[in-house]
Amino acid sequence: MRSSSFISHFWHYFLSFVLIAFTTAIFFALRDALDTTLVALLYLIPLGMITAFWGFGPGITSALVTFLTFNYFFIEPYYTFTVHRATDVVILVVFLVVAVVISQLVGRALAGLAAATAREREATQLYELSTALAGLHNDHAIAEILARQVQEVSQGETVELNITGAETFAFRLPESATPHRPPEWVIPMQVARGALGEIRLWRAAPALTSSEKRLLQTFASQGALALERARLAQAESRARVLEESDRLKSAILSSVSHELRTPLSTIKAAASSLRSNEVSWDSPVRPELIAAIDDEADHLNMLVGNLLDMSRIESGALKPKREWNILPEIVGSVLARMKHLAGEHRLEVDVPESLPLVPVDYVQMEQVFTNLVSNSVKYAPEKTVIRVRAFVEGELIHVLVSNQGPQVPQEHLDRIFDKFYRITAADRVTGTGLGLSICKGIIEAHGGRIWAENLHDGLAFNFTLPLIWEGTPPPQLPMDTETE
């Protein structure tokens, strides 16, 4: 490479001499027609061209050669370096000074242009690297982007990034085996907290220039900052997850402890009364106490079931055991079981027997209707109507459970199915805030959709379920026939 550089410089000087000789030959042929001062001015044109195209060294050398040729061929007496007239001495001195100054000015301008171009290229490469690294939160992705940028800038034989930390790994370009020699340059990737890795570069020739080294060191700093930013983002994300987990844990403990206390108190009071001799066997209070124990035990069972179901939903273990079921039977069994919990609410049902079979998990759909009706009972005023409707809508079954309770602000409608999210009457209505969230998990596990909407006289929960299961439409129920 050194011999190639020497040959290149040699050709620059050689071409400079050729251009000066060619120019001198033209001027010599026109010597009688040209004034000496004009020749001196015309000589400045090739000198500027030489400096512009081949650099400062050839320009200065050409200026000295031109000074000698101008004196030799165009200052009387000709063909000698002797000068007799004072004006000719002044012309020669001025010519030499102007030629040297022009060469210097052009050389500096070219050097400044080259430096500005190099800085612009470096700024562009840094911008491209920063843009590529922005938003990356994965160490492997950062290492790949950084290695490709280093490879593009250095044109090295091999680039290898060794990343240290919780996960230590190496990324190499190209992916073939590393050369059997130490790397020519190793750039540490350093931040305030310590080293995050290093860049190993194999490039035997040409040697890295100072600007290339400076740019690669900047690349290493940018890569180290990107790695640190990614790890801080990961740490922040883990901290947020832990904080949210602690918040949910506290909410569960607070809600469940409050929810358990009421039925346990009722069961304890009823059991204590029955255990004592204060209530005789034939007392009319006895059935009421037993009913209270039974109801509160069901309440506790539903509470624990909701917690277990929520856990299965979050872990992805809630898998419906789908079969073709009769929807009116599911609704009827739920309402029959909840009739005593409905209190003074009036239940209206519009679920036709003619509805097609639905491919659902019977137990899970019972829980959906139980949670929706239970929510309506909690929030709707006494002696109001709770309606359950179902109808076919294309290839879907559409179910609507409505009540005459308070409406929900529009901005909160999409969030009432979130865990522990309660808006209306949260201060006077007990509950864990899991019922609607469980409904959403079950419906979505069946491939359906659930949402809430405000009515003119209350609130409605809607959900749809597909009637097509595994590409099969609902089977036809056998028709009852009457024999005469």
C-alpha positions as CSV (number, residue, x, y, z in Angstrom):
1,M,0.0,0.0,0.0
2,R,2.9,2.3,0.7
3,S,4.3,1.7,-2.8
4,S,0.9,2.5,-4.3
5,S,0.7,5.8,-2.4
6,F,4.3,6.7,-3.6
7,I,3.3,5.9,-7.2
8,S,0.2,8.1,-6.8
9,H,2.2,11.0,-5.5
10,F,4.8,10.6,-8.2
11,W,2.2,10.8,-10.9
12,H,0.8,14.0,-9.4
13,Y,4.2,15.6,-9.6
14,F,4.9,14.2,-13.0
15,L,1.6,15.5,-14.4
16,S,2.2,18.8,-12.9
17,F,5.5,19.1,-14.7
18,V,3.9,18.0,-17.9
19,L,1.2,20.7,-17.6
20,I,3.7,23.4,-16.9
21,A,5.9,22.3,-19.8
22,F,2.9,22.2,-22.1
23,T,1.8,25.7,-21.0
24,T,5.3,27.0,-21.4
25,A,5.5,25.6,-24.9
26,I,2.3,27.5,-25.9
27,F,3.5,30.7,-24.3
28,F,6.9,30.4,-25.9
29,A,5.3,30.0,-29.3
30,L,3.4,33.2,-28.7
31,R,6.2,35.1,-26.9
32,D,6.5,37.8,-29.4
33,A,2.8,38.5,-29.3
34,L,2.4,38.4,-25.5
35,D,3.4,41.0,-23.0
36,T,5.6,39.7,-20.1
37,T,3.1,40.8,-17.5
38,L,0.3,39.0,-19.3
39,V,2.4,35.8,-19.4
40,A,3.0,36.0,-15.7
41,L,-0.8,36.3,-15.1
42,L,-1.6,33.5,-17.5
43,Y,0.8,31.2,-15.7
44,L,-1.3,31.5,-12.6
45,I,-4.2,29.5,-14.3
46,P,-2.3,26.2,-14.5
47,L,-0.8,26.7,-11.1
48,G,-4.3,27.0,-9.5
49,M,-5.5,23.9,-11.5
50,I,-2.5,21.9,-10.3
51,T,-3.1,22.8,-6.6
52,A,-6.8,22.2,-7.0
53,F,-6.5,18.7,-8.6
54,W,-3.3,17.3,-7.1
55,G,-2.7,19.1,-3.8
56,F,-0.6,21.6,-2.1
57,G,2.8,19.9,-2.6
58,P,2.6,19.7,-6.4
59,G,1.2,23.3,-6.4
60,I,4.2,24.8,-4.5
61,T,6.7,22.8,-6.6
62,S,5.0,23.9,-9.8
63,A,5.1,27.5,-8.6
64,L,8.9,27.3,-8.2
65,V,9.4,25.6,-11.5
66,T,7.2,28.2,-13.2
67,F,9.2,30.9,-11.7
68,L,12.4,29.5,-13.2
69,T,10.8,28.8,-16.6
70,F,9.3,32.3,-16.7
71,N,12.7,33.8,-15.9
72,Y,14.5,31.6,-18.4
73,F,12.2,31.9,-21.4
74,F,10.4,35.2,-21.0
75,I,12.7,37.7,-19.1
76,E,15.5,39.3,-21.2
77,P,18.2,38.3,-21.7
78,Y,16.6,35.0,-22.8
79,Y,17.9,31.5,-21.9
80,T,19.7,32.7,-18.8
81,F,18.7,33.3,-15.2
82,T,20.4,36.7,-15.2
83,V,18.1,39.7,-14.8
84,H,19.3,43.2,-16.0
85,R,16.2,45.4,-15.5
86,A,14.8,46.3,-12.1
87,T,11.3,46.1,-13.4
88,D,11.9,42.5,-14.4
89,V,13.1,41.7,-11.0
90,V,10.0,43.2,-9.5
91,I,7.8,41.2,-11.9
92,L,9.7,37.9,-11.0
93,V,9.4,38.5,-7.3
94,V,5.7,39.5,-7.5
95,F,5.1,36.4,-9.7
96,L,6.7,34.1,-7.2
97,V,4.9,35.6,-4.3
98,V,1.5,35.5,-6.1
99,A,2.1,31.9,-7.3
100,V,3.0,30.7,-3.8
101,V,0.1,32.5,-2.2
102,I,-2.4,31.2,-4.7
103,S,-1.1,27.7,-4.2
104,Q,-1.4,28.0,-0.5
105,L,-4.9,29.6,-0.6
106,V,-6.2,26.9,-3.0
107,G,-4.5,24.2,-0.9
108,R,-6.1,25.5,2.3
109,A,-9.5,25.8,0.7
110,L,-9.3,22.2,-0.6
111,A,-8.1,21.0,2.9
112,G,-11.0,22.9,4.5
113,L,-13.4,21.5,2.0
114,A,-12.0,18.0,2.6
115,A,-12.3,18.5,6.4
116,A,-15.8,19.8,6.1
117,T,-16.8,16.9,3.9
118,A,-15.2,14.5,6.4
119,R,-17.1,16.1,9.3
120,E,-20.3,16.0,7.4
121,R,-19.8,12.4,6.6
122,E,-19.0,11.6,10.3
123,A,-22.1,13.6,11.4
124,T,-24.2,11.7,8.9
125,Q,-22.8,8.3,10.1
126,L,-23.3,9.3,13.7
127,Y,-26.9,10.4,13.0
128,E,-27.6,7.1,11.2
129,L,-26.2,5.2,14.1
130,S,-28.2,7.2,16.7
131,T,-31.4,6.8,14.7
132,A,-30.8,3.1,14.3
133,L,-30.1,2.6,18.0
134,A,-33.0,4.8,19.2
135,G,-35.8,2.9,20.8
136,L,-33.9,-0.5,20.9
137,H,-34.1,-2.3,24.2
138,N,-32.5,-5.5,23.2
139,D,-28.7,-6.1,23.6
140,H,-28.5,-8.4,20.6
141,A,-30.2,-5.9,18.3
142,I,-28.0,-3.1,19.5
143,A,-24.9,-5.2,19.0
144,E,-25.9,-6.1,15.4
145,I,-26.7,-2.5,14.4
146,L,-23.4,-1.3,16.0
147,A,-21.3,-4.0,14.3
148,R,-22.8,-3.3,10.9
149,Q,-22.1,0.4,11.3
150,V,-18.5,-0.2,12.4
151,Q,-18.0,-2.6,9.5
152,E,-19.3,-0.1,7.0
153,V,-17.1,2.8,8.3
154,S,-13.9,0.8,8.8
155,Q,-14.1,-1.6,5.9
156,G,-12.4,-4.0,8.2
157,E,-11.7,-7.7,7.6
158,T,-13.7,-8.7,10.7
159,V,-15.6,-6.9,13.4
160,E,-16.5,-8.6,16.7
161,L,-18.5,-7.2,19.6
162,N,-18.1,-8.8,23.0
163,I,-21.0,-7.7,25.3
164,T,-20.7,-8.3,29.0
165,G,-23.3,-8.1,31.7
166,A,-26.2,-10.4,32.9
167,E,-26.0,-12.0,29.4
168,T,-22.6,-12.3,27.9
169,F,-22.4,-12.9,24.2
170,A,-20.4,-12.1,21.1
171,F,-21.6,-10.8,17.7
172,R,-19.3,-11.1,14.7
173,L,-19.3,-9.8,11.1
174,P,-18.9,-11.7,8.9
175,E,-20.0,-14.8,10.9
176,S,-17.1,-16.9,9.8
177,A,-14.3,-17.8,12.1
178,T,-12.1,-14.9,13.5
179,P,-8.7,-14.4,11.9
180,H,-5.8,-16.3,13.5
181,R,-4.1,-13.2,14.8
182,P,-4.8,-10.5,17.5
183,P,-7.1,-7.7,16.4
184,E,-5.4,-4.6,15.1
185,W,-7.6,-2.4,17.3
186,V,-9.7,-2.9,20.4
187,I,-12.2,-0.2,21.5
188,P,-13.7,-0.5,25.0
189,M,-17.4,0.3,25.4
190,Q,-17.3,2.3,28.6
191,V,-19.9,4.1,30.7
192,A,-19.8,5.7,34.1
193,R,-20.8,2.5,35.8
194,G,-18.1,0.4,34.1
195,A,-17.3,-1.5,30.9
196,L,-20.2,-3.0,29.0
197,G,-18.0,-4.7,26.4
198,E,-15.5,-4.0,23.6
199,I,-15.3,-3.7,19.8
200,R,-12.5,-5.8,18.2
201,L,-11.4,-4.8,14.7
202,W,-9.2,-6.7,12.3
203,R,-7.8,-4.5,9.5
204,A,-4.2,-5.0,8.7
205,A,-3.9,-2.3,6.0
206,P,-4.3,0.5,5.5
207,A,-3.8,1.7,9.1
208,L,-6.7,3.5,10.6
209,T,-6.5,7.3,10.3
210,S,-7.0,9.5,13.3
211,S,-10.4,10.6,12.0
212,E,-11.5,6.9,11.6
213,K,-10.3,6.2,15.1
214,R,-12.1,9.1,16.5
215,L,-15.3,8.1,14.7
216,L,-15.1,4.5,15.9
217,Q,-14.5,5.6,19.5
218,T,-17.6,7.8,19.2
219,F,-19.5,4.7,17.8
220,A,-18.3,2.7,20.8
221,S,-19.6,5.4,23.2
222,Q,-22.9,5.6,21.4
223,G,-23.3,1.8,21.6
224,A,-22.4,1.8,25.3
225,L,-25.0,4.5,26.0
226,A,-27.6,2.5,24.0
227,L,-26.8,-0.7,26.0
228,E,-27.0,1.2,29.3
229,R,-30.3,2.8,28.2
230,A,-31.7,-0.6,27.3
231,R,-30.7,-2.1,30.6
232,L,-32.1,0.8,32.5
233,A,-35.4,0.4,30.6
234,Q,-35.5,-3.3,31.3
235,A,-34.8,-2.6,35.0
236,E,-37.5,0.1,35.0
237,S,-39.9,-2.3,33.3
238,R,-39.2,-5.0,35.9
239,A,-39.6,-2.4,38.7
240,R,-43.0,-1.4,37.2
241,V,-44.1,-5.1,37.0
242,L,-43.0,-5.7,40.6
243,E,-44.8,-2.5,41.7
244,E,-47.9,-3.4,39.9
245,S,-47.7,-6.9,41.3
246,D,-47.4,-5.5,44.8
247,R,-50.3,-3.2,44.2
248,L,-52.5,-6.0,42.9
249,K,-51.4,-8.2,45.8
250,S,-52.4,-5.5,48.3
251,A,-55.7,-5.0,46.5
252,I,-56.5,-8.7,46.5
253,L,-55.6,-9.0,50.2
254,S,-57.7,-5.9,51.1
255,S,-60.6,-6.9,49.0
256,V,-60.7,-10.5,49.9
257,S,-60.2,-9.9,53.6
258,H,-63.1,-7.5,53.6
259,E,-65.2,-9.8,51.5
260,L,-64.5,-12.8,53.6
261,R,-65.2,-11.1,56.9
262,T,-69.0,-10.6,56.3
263,P,-70.0,-14.1,55.4
264,L,-67.7,-15.6,58.0
265,S,-69.2,-13.3,60.6
266,T,-72.7,-14.5,59.6
267,I,-71.7,-18.1,59.6
268,K,-70.0,-17.8,62.9
269,A,-73.0,-16.0,64.5
270,A,-75.6,-18.5,63.1
271,A,-73.4,-21.5,64.1
272,S,-72.9,-20.1,67.6
273,S,-76.7,-19.6,68.0
274,L,-77.4,-23.2,66.8
275,R,-74.7,-24.6,69.0
276,S,-76.0,-22.9,72.1
277,N,-79.2,-24.0,73.6
278,E,-80.8,-20.6,73.0
279,V,-82.5,-21.9,69.8
280,S,-84.8,-24.9,70.3
281,W,-85.1,-27.6,67.6
282,D,-88.6,-26.6,66.8
283,S,-88.0,-22.8,66.8
284,P,-88.9,-21.0,63.5
285,V,-85.5,-19.2,63.7
286,R,-83.6,-22.4,63.2
287,P,-84.4,-22.8,59.4
288,E,-83.4,-19.2,58.9
289,L,-80.0,-19.7,60.6
290,I,-79.4,-22.8,58.6
291,A,-80.3,-21.0,55.4
292,A,-78.0,-18.1,56.3
293,I,-75.1,-20.5,56.8
294,D,-75.9,-22.2,53.5
295,D,-76.2,-18.9,51.6
296,E,-73.0,-17.5,53.0
297,A,-71.1,-20.8,52.4
298,D,-72.2,-20.5,48.7
299,H,-71.0,-16.9,48.8
300,L,-67.6,-18.0,50.1
301,N,-67.4,-20.8,47.5
302,M,-68.2,-18.3,44.7
303,L,-65.5,-15.9,46.0
304,V,-62.8,-18.6,46.1
305,G,-63.9,-19.9,42.7
306,N,-63.6,-16.4,41.3
307,L,-60.0,-16.1,42.6
308,L,-59.1,-19.5,41.2
309,D,-60.6,-18.7,37.9
310,M,-58.8,-15.4,37.7
311,S,-55.5,-17.1,38.4
312,R,-56.3,-19.7,35.6
313,I,-57.2,-16.9,33.2
314,E,-54.0,-15.0,33.8
315,S,-51.8,-18.1,33.5
316,G,-53.6,-19.1,30.3
317,A,-54.8,-22.4,31.8
318,L,-58.5,-21.6,31.4
319,K,-59.5,-24.0,28.6
320,P,-63.2,-24.4,28.0
321,K,-64.6,-27.9,27.7
322,R,-66.9,-27.0,24.9
323,E,-70.0,-29.1,24.1
324,W,-73.3,-28.4,22.4
325,N,-75.5,-27.0,25.1
326,I,-79.0,-25.6,25.4
327,L,-78.7,-21.9,26.4
328,P,-82.2,-21.7,28.0
329,E,-81.2,-24.5,30.4
330,I,-78.1,-22.7,31.5
331,V,-80.0,-19.5,32.1
332,G,-82.8,-21.3,33.9
333,S,-80.5,-23.1,36.3
334,V,-78.6,-19.9,37.2
335,L,-81.7,-17.9,37.8
336,A,-83.3,-20.7,39.9
337,R,-80.2,-20.8,42.1
338,M,-80.0,-17.1,42.4
339,K,-83.7,-16.4,43.0
340,H,-83.2,-16.0,46.8
341,L,-80.2,-13.7,46.2
342,A,-82.2,-11.4,43.9
343,G,-84.2,-10.1,46.8
344,E,-86.9,-7.8,45.7
345,H,-85.6,-7.4,42.2
346,R,-87.8,-8.7,39.4
347,L,-86.2,-11.1,36.9
348,E,-87.5,-11.1,33.3
349,V,-86.2,-13.7,30.9
350,D,-86.5,-13.6,27.1
351,V,-84.4,-16.7,26.0
352,P,-86.5,-18.6,23.5
353,E,-86.5,-22.4,23.5
354,S,-86.1,-22.3,19.8
355,L,-82.5,-20.9,20.0
356,P,-79.9,-23.2,18.4
357,L,-77.4,-25.1,20.5
358,V,-74.3,-23.2,21.5
359,P,-70.8,-24.7,21.7
360,V,-69.8,-23.7,25.3
361,D,-68.5,-25.0,28.6
362,Y,-71.7,-25.4,30.6
363,V,-70.1,-24.7,34.0
364,Q,-68.1,-21.6,32.8
365,M,-71.2,-20.1,31.1
366,E,-73.1,-20.6,34.3
367,Q,-70.5,-18.6,36.0
368,V,-70.7,-15.8,33.4
369,F,-74.5,-15.5,33.9
370,T,-74.1,-15.7,37.7
371,N,-71.5,-12.9,37.8
372,L,-73.5,-10.7,35.4
373,V,-76.8,-11.1,37.3
374,S,-75.0,-10.8,40.7
375,N,-73.4,-7.5,39.5
376,S,-76.9,-6.3,38.5
377,V,-78.3,-7.2,41.8
378,K,-75.6,-5.4,43.7
379,Y,-75.8,-2.1,41.8
380,A,-79.4,-1.8,40.7
381,P,-81.9,-0.3,43.2
382,E,-84.4,-2.6,45.0
383,K,-87.7,-3.5,43.2
384,T,-86.2,-2.8,39.7
385,V,-86.1,-5.1,36.8
386,I,-83.2,-7.3,35.7
387,R,-83.6,-8.6,32.2
388,V,-81.9,-11.5,30.4
389,R,-82.3,-11.7,26.6
390,A,-80.8,-13.8,23.9
391,F,-81.3,-13.9,20.1
392,V,-79.5,-15.0,17.0
393,E,-77.4,-12.5,15.1
394,G,-76.0,-14.0,11.9
395,E,-73.6,-16.7,12.9
396,L,-73.5,-15.4,16.5
397,I,-75.7,-15.8,19.6
398,H,-76.2,-12.4,21.2
399,V,-76.9,-12.2,25.0
400,L,-77.9,-9.1,26.9
401,V,-78.2,-8.8,30.7
402,S,-79.6,-5.4,31.6
403,N,-80.5,-3.6,34.8
404,Q,-81.9,-0.3,36.0
405,G,-78.8,0.7,38.0
406,P,-76.7,3.8,37.6
407,Q,-75.1,4.5,34.2
408,V,-71.4,4.4,33.8
409,P,-69.5,7.4,32.4
410,Q,-68.6,6.8,28.7
411,E,-64.8,7.0,29.4
412,H,-65.1,4.1,31.9
413,L,-67.2,1.7,29.9
414,D,-64.2,-0.1,28.4
415,R,-62.4,-0.4,31.8
416,I,-65.2,-1.9,33.9
417,F,-64.0,-5.4,32.8
418,D,-60.5,-4.7,34.3
419,K,-59.5,-6.4,37.6
420,F,-60.5,-4.5,40.7
421,Y,-61.9,-1.6,38.6
422,R,-65.0,-0.3,40.4
423,I,-66.7,3.0,39.7
424,T,-70.2,3.3,41.0
425,A,-71.3,2.6,44.6
426,A,-67.8,1.2,45.4
427,D,-68.1,2.6,48.9
428,R,-71.4,0.8,49.8
429,V,-71.2,-2.3,47.6
430,T,-69.0,-5.2,48.7
431,G,-67.1,-7.3,46.2
432,T,-63.6,-8.2,44.9
433,G,-64.0,-6.5,41.6
434,L,-63.2,-9.7,39.8
435,G,-66.6,-10.9,38.5
436,L,-66.7,-8.9,35.2
437,S,-63.0,-9.5,34.6
438,I,-63.7,-13.3,34.8
439,C,-66.6,-12.9,32.5
440,K,-64.4,-11.3,29.9
441,G,-61.8,-14.0,30.2
442,I,-64.3,-16.8,29.8
443,I,-66.1,-15.2,26.9
444,E,-62.9,-14.5,25.0
445,A,-61.7,-18.0,25.7
446,H,-64.8,-19.1,23.8
447,G,-63.9,-16.9,20.9
448,G,-66.6,-14.3,21.8
449,R,-66.7,-10.6,22.7
450,I,-68.2,-8.8,25.7
451,W,-68.9,-5.1,26.3
452,A,-71.1,-2.8,28.3
453,E,-73.4,0.0,27.2
454,N,-75.6,2.6,28.8
455,L,-79.3,2.4,28.3
456,H,-81.8,5.2,28.8
457,D,-82.9,3.5,32.0
458,G,-79.8,1.7,33.2
459,L,-76.9,-0.4,32.1
460,A,-76.5,-3.5,29.9
461,F,-73.9,-6.1,29.5
462,N,-73.6,-7.6,26.0
463,F,-71.7,-10.6,24.8
464,T,-71.7,-12.6,21.6
465,L,-70.6,-16.2,21.1
466,P,-70.0,-18.0,17.8
467,L,-72.4,-20.6,16.7
468,I,-69.9,-22.3,14.4
469,W,-67.5,-24.6,16.2
470,E,-64.6,-26.3,14.4
471,G,-66.4,-25.5,11.1
472,T,-69.6,-27.2,12.2
473,P,-72.9,-25.4,12.5
474,P,-75.2,-26.2,15.5
475,P,-76.9,-29.6,15.3
476,Q,-80.7,-29.7,15.0
477,L,-82.6,-30.7,18.1
478,P,-84.9,-33.7,17.7
479,M,-88.5,-32.6,17.0
480,D,-91.2,-33.7,19.5
481,T,-93.9,-35.7,17.7
482,E,-97.4,-36.3,19.0
483,T,-99.1,-39.6,18.3
484,E,-102.8,-39.7,18.2
